[in-house]
Amino acid sequence: MTSAVELEVNGHVVARLDDGSDMAPQLSPRPFVEVWTLGGEPVTQTHPSDHPHHYGVSAALPDVDGVSYWGGRTYVRGSGSTMLENHGTQRVESRTVSASGVLDEISWRRPDGSLQAVEQREVSVEGFDGGWILDWVSRLQAPDGVTLGSPATNGRPGAFYGGLFWRTPFESAAISSEALAGVQAAHGSESPWLAIQSPRAALVAAAPRGYPWFVRDDGYVGFGPAVAVRHRRAVPPGGALTLRLRVAVLNGDEERVVERGRRAVFGGEGGRL
């Protein structure tokens, strides 16, 4: 049976953390988060018909030494997108809930159930005037070490998705970043911030240096800081990979919404996570 926790800001439910235990195996079962504005407008989408393996906000990695924690098909060099029996599972082993967030201990398991990696994940919420912030921090370790790839590192140019990925429900959105307006400028950039603005809601995201933005607005609107862009990323034995995404959630018609979101995620005029 699935287990979920709801988080509130100023008496409003703004996030729902689902452990993903009832997801089908070919979707790469994993915990995910559904998100709303303070006014109740959804800003995430789960299990959409076009990409049924997209689930709100999740740690979705398409290639961990050949294991998919993304779900759906895997891009195979020379063959294209192929459905393989390579879907792993992220399992919540323990969960600690507080008023402002959730701390999870998560095991990453191969299709045969063996342990591949372990993760400590903290998802927290905080309010600010006119909006609120979702802060996600994950620390991933692998006892034997792993390498992380993407369709791009496997031969599909530009498709470097994988990491903390956010699927929105927006049919369209205005995208801007420090790298100028538009998805083409933002995609692949290391802009400190990324703004996704629709008429009803806006998201202003920040991520650490070294994780270029994957951004898509063709067919669906989704984004996230990418783990493997041009080369595979290694996590050595005894080492750790830290993933972070901090997002201000606002109403889309707020005055100077992008500027207000930027100030909120950085706690001031600007900076970098």
N, C-alpha and C positions, 0 to 999 in steps of 0.2 A: 504494500500500500504506500502511495506517495505521501511524503511529509513536507509541509510548507510552513514558513514563518512570515508574518507580515510585519513591516516596519512603518512607523508613523513619524510625521513631522507636524507639529502644531495640531494634533488631533486628526490629521488626514493620513489615510493609508497611501503611501507613495511607492512602496516596493514589496514584492512578494518573492521570497526565496523558496524555490521548489527543489527537492533533492534529485529529481529526474529519474527516480527509480521505476516509473511506469513507462518510460520511453522504449520503443521497439529497438531491438539489437542493431539493426542497420542504420539507425540514427545516431549511433555512438552515445548511449545514455550518459548523461552528465547533469550536474546541478546547473540551474539557470535562474535568472532574475527577470521578473516582469516589473515594469516601471510606469508610473503615472505622474502627471503634473499635480500640483497642489489642488487644482480644480477638477481632477479626475480624468484628464485627457490622457489616453494611452500613448506612450512614446516608444514602446517595444512591440514586437510581433513574434508569436511563437507558432511553429509548425505551419507556415504558410504553404499554399498549394504549389507555388513556383519552386520553393526550396524547402521541402518538409523537414529537413534536418537543421534549419535555422531555429534557434530557441532563445528569444529575447536577448539578454546579455549572458554570455557564457565564455568559459575558457575552452576554445575550440581550436585544436591543432590538427592539421590534416595529415601530418607525416611525422611520427615519432619513431624513428628507426623502422618505418614501414607500417606502423599501427596508426589507424585513423581515429582521432578523437574529435573529428569534425562531423562525420556522418555522411551518408550518401556515397557518391562515386569518388574514386581516387584517380588523379591524373597520373598516367603511366607514360613515361617517355617512349615515343614511337607508336603508341597505341591510342592515346587520348584518354578521356574520362571513362573509367571502367569500374563497374561494380565488383568489388572484391570482398572476400570474407575476412576482412582485416579490421573490423570495428572493435575498438576498445571501450572500456567502461570506466567512468569516474564514480567512485562510491564514497559517500559520506560515512566515515567511520566514527566520528564524534562531532557534536555540535554544541557550542556554548552561545546562548542568546542573552543579550543585554538590551537596555532601552534604546541604544543608538545603533546596534548592529549585531552581526553574527560572526563567530569565529568557527571555522570548519577545519577538521583534519580529514583529508581526502586521499584515497588510494587510487592510483591510475593502473588499471589492469588490462593486460593483453587479452585477445579473444579467448585464450585457453584459461583465463582466470589468474595467471601468474602476475606477480607484482612487477611493474615496470618503473613506477615513480611514486613519490609521495608529495603532497602539497599541504601547506598551511595557508588558508585563505581567510581574509577578513574583509567583510563588506559592511560599510557603515553609512549612516545618513546624518546630515546636519542641515539646519535651516538657515536662510538668510532673508533679508527683506525682499519679498516678492518671488522667492523661489527656494530651492533646496539643492543639496549636493549629494551625489552618490560617489563614494570613494571605495575602490576595489584594489586590494593589494594581495598578490599571491606570491608565495615562495615555493618553487618547485625543485625537488631534489631527486636524483636517481642513484640508487645504490651502486649500480655498475656503470653509470654514465650513459648518456643518450645523445643523439644528434636530432635536431629538429629541421624539417624541410617544409616546402610549400609547392604548389603546382609550378610556381615560377622557377624554383631551384631544380625542379624536375623537367623543365623544358617548355613551360607555357608562359610566354612573356607577359608581364604586368599582373599576373594572378598570384600575387604574393600574400594572399590572405592567410590568416592563422595567428592566433594569440587571444587577447580579450576582444571579442567581436560583438558588436551591437547591431541588431537588425531592427530597423524602425518600421512603423506602419505607414509612413508617409508615401503618397503617390508621387510627390515631387518635393524638392526642397532647394533653398538657396544655400550654397556651400561657400564658405570663406575661410581664410587662414592668413597667417602672417605672410604666406607665399602668394598672396593676391586672391581675388575671387575666382570661383569656379573649381570644378572637380579636377580638371587637368592640372591645375597649379597645385592643388592640395595632395593629390595622389602621389605617393612616393616621397613627399616632402618631410622634413623634420621640423615643421613649424611647431612652436611650443603649444599652440592651441588650434582647435578645429571647431568651426561653428556649423551646425545643421539647423536651418530655420525653415519651418513650415508656417502656414497661416495660423495654426492653432497652438503650436508648441515649438520651443527652440531648445537645442542642446548645445552647450559649449564645453568641449572636452579638452583635457590636458593629459600629456603622457611624457615619460622621461626621454631624454636624449638617447639616440641609438635605436629607436623603434619608429621607423617611418610610417606615416599614415597610409593604410589601405582605405580608399574611399570609392564607393560606387553609387551612381544615381541612375544607371541605365537598367530598367527592368525592376529594380528595387533600390531603396536607399539604405545603405549600411556602411559601417566604418569600424575601424579599430587600429591600434598600434600594432604593426606587423613584426613578427619574430624573425622570419627568414625571407629576405628580399632577393639578394643576389647569390648568397651562399648559405649553406646549412649552418645552423648555430649549435655549438657543442655545449653540453652541460657535463663536465667531467665528474668522475666519482669523487664524492666529498664536496663538490661545488654546488652552486644553487643558481637558479634563474629567477629573478624578481620581475614580476609583471605588475604594472599599475595603470589604472585608468580612473581619472577624477572628472566627473561630469556635472555641470550645473544644469538643472532642469527648470525651464521658465515657460511662461505663456508666450506664444508666438507674437502677439500683438503688443507686448510691452515696449515702451519707449526705450530706445538705445539698448535693445536686448542683448546684442553681442558684447557691447562694452560692459554691461552690468554682469553678464556671465563670466567674462574674462576676469574681472575684478574679484568675483566670488571664488573662482577655482584657484586663483593664485593668492588670495588673501590680501590683495592690494592692487597696485598699478600693473604689475606684470611679473615676469620671472620665468622660472622653469621648475617642474617637479624634480 
